[in-house]
Amino acid sequence: MSSVIQEPLLYDDLSYLVLPSGDYTVLSATQSSMDTGGTELVDSAEISFMVTGRTGVFTVEIPLVGFRIFEDGIDLTSEAAIVNALYSL
């Protein structure tokens, strides 16, 4: 039986990594650990947001891989489009 050892989280607030947009409002963005299905956890960002003009709070978990995520930020525009599409059903 293997056990997963979780390292301490490096950042409490990652909201500065999320690109601002009129499509959504970020409520929180915190570092988390994502299960990969194996014995290791991957550093991730858990982001709770509201879509402009829609009710409800939505959460996505995005792996923090490489430095690209830190250079470009996280754009939730496609997630906002998915929420809008779900509301249209």
Summary of the structure (lengths in Angstrom):
residues: 89
radius of gyration: 14.6
end to end distance: 44.8
largest distance: 48.0
contacts: 207
relative contact order: 0.23
helix: 22%
strand: 35%
